Amino acid sequence: MRIIEVFHSIQGEGPFTGLRTSFIRTARCNLRCSWCDTTYSFGAGRERSIPSLLAEVTRHRTKYVCLTGGEPLLQSASLELVRELSKRGYATVIETGGSLDVSPYLGIPRVVLSVDVKCPASGMSTKNRWENLGLLRPTDVVKFVIQDRTDYLYARRALRDRPMTENVVFQPVWGTDAGKLADWVLHDRLDARILLQEHKLLWGEVPGR
């Protein structure tokens, strides 16, 4: 697998927020979101074997793994890695940009899919693979990263018109007014969770944290 970094930190997003987690960040991405905070993952990375990744995760002594990127679904070996993590009892969240087919990962035990729906400000909203949403299980997550009112209205419409798991996250783009986003959700009585990026609250915008 082509890997950018492996590190041990506190999960700052999604269903495992606040938990000590092993992160495996894959190389390369097929999207170019305007607000991306991990552009350093666009490169080729370095080749790592699955046994070496499993050994490094074991050293972290945690129950949780986050496979992120870049875009981990670009690499076919991600499927084997996730299966091996599952066999070893790890709970793994896969963070994907939502443009690729998630179906190969649905039958793997102890896996949670966190699937983005790209809003207009990202510049990537035409890349959404809407078919993914109807495949997701109750334990999976749909995430909207929201920069402005236009993004919010886009996400609100998607909640109304598309099949959706119950776990819907509205995450404000870092540095925007999160309170305003919360006010919109309250006003419209939407069933969505407002989640900030906890790792940035703890350490700022530091790679590998």
N, C-alpha and C positions, 0 to 999 in steps of 0.2 A: 504494500500500500504506500501511496505517496502521502507523507505526513509533514505538517508544519510544526506541530508541537504536541507534547503530552505533559500535562501538569496536574497538580493537586490543589484544589481551591474550594471555596464555598460557592455553590450554585446560586447564580444571581437572577435566573429567569425560569419561568415555567413551573411544572408540577413539583420539582424537587428543590424549589427555592429555599435557601437557608441551610441546605444539607451539605456536608462534606462530600466532595465528588471528585472522581478522576475524569479529566477532560482529555479527549483525543480529538485533535483538530486536523482534519484532512486538508490536503492541498487542492487548489483550483476551484473555481466557481463559474457557472454558466450565466450568472446574473451580475449586474452592476448597479446595485441600489445606490441612489444618490446619498443616502445617509449612512452607508455601510461603515461600521467601526472596526472591521477586521480585514481591511484591504491587503494587509500583509499576507493573507492566506491565498491570494490569487496566484502566487508563484508555484513553482514545480515541487517545492518541498524536498524531502529526501525519502528514499525507499526504506520502509521498515517491514519486517516480517510480522505476521500475526503472533507467533510465539513470543517475540520480543515485546510487543505491545501488551500482551497478557501478563508477562512477567513484570513490566513496569507498573501496570495497574495493581497487581498483587501487592507490590511494595507500599502502595498508598494505604492499604488496610481500610478500605471503605466499601460499603455495599452498593454504591451508586456510581454509574458511569454516564457521561454525556458525550455522544458522538456528534461532532459539530464541524463547521468548516469556515470558509469555503462551503462546498456542497458535498456532503458525504455520499449521497446517492449516485454521484458521477462515477464512483469507483465500485466495480463489481465485487471486489474483495470485502467491502463493507458488510455485505450479507453474511459471509463466512465469519467475520469478526464478531458480529452481533450474535450469531448462533453460538459461538464459543463462549462469549460472555454469559449468555443465558444458561448454558450447561453448567457454568461455574457458580450460578446463583446470583449474579449481578442483576440489578434493575437498571436498565439502560434507556435513557431518553435520546431519541434521534432528532436533531434539529435540522429541518430541511426547508429550503426556500419555497417549496410548493409548486415547482414547475415540472417535476419529474414524478413518475409513477411510484406510489408508495406500496402498492399491493404485495410485492415480494416479502415485505417485512411484517405483514399483518398477523401471520400465524406463529410468530416466534414468541414463546412465553417471556414474561417479565420485560417486554419492550413497550415503551410509550412513544408514540409519534407526536412531535410538535411541528405542525405544518403551517407555514406562513401563507397568508393571503396578502399579496402585495397591493398596496394602495397607490393612488395616482402620483403622490409626491415622490415615491421611490423611483419612478420612471420605468418600472417593470411590471405594471399591472396587466399588460397584454400577455404576459408569460404565465399567468395563473393557470394551473391545471385543475379546473373546477371539478372534474370527475373524482379527484381525491376525496373531496369532502363527504361524498356519499358512501365512501368505503370505511371511514373512520369509526372506531369503537367508542363506547362511552368513556373509556379511560384516556383516550387520545385528546390532543389539544389543537385548537385552531388559534393562530396568533395574528393579530393585525398590528403592525407598527404604524403609529398615527402621528403625522407631523402637523396637520392643520385641520380646519373645519371641513375642507373638501374631502380629505381622507376619512374623517369621522362619518360624514354622510355616505360615503362609499361603503364603509364598513357596516353602518346601520342598515343600508339597503341589502347588503349581502346576508346579514342576519335574518332579514325578513324573507328573502327570496330563495335562499339556498339551503340544502340540507346541511345540518350542522351538529356536531357533537355538543354536549352540554358544557364542556370545558372551553369557553371562549375567552381569550385574553386580549385586552386592548393595552398596548404598551406604547407610551409616548416616546417619540424620538428624543434621545438624550439632549437636554438643554432647552426643550420646549416647555410650555406651561402645563404641567401634569394636573394641576388643580382645575384648570379650565376643562380639560378632557373629562375629569371626574364629574364636574358640574353638568356637562352635556349628558353623560350616562345617567346621572340621577334624574335630570329633567325628563329624559325620554324613557326612563324606567327599563333600561336594557339589562338583560341577563348576561352581563360580561364582567369579568374581573379586571380591575385596573392594577397592573403590576409594573413597578419600576425596575430598573436594573440594579439589583442589590449590590453586586460586586463593585459597581461604579460608585455607589454611595459609600462603600467601605474604603475603597482604595483609589478612586478616580479612574481615568482612562489609561490603565496600565496593562500592556499585553501580558498574557500568561497569568492573569489574576481573574 
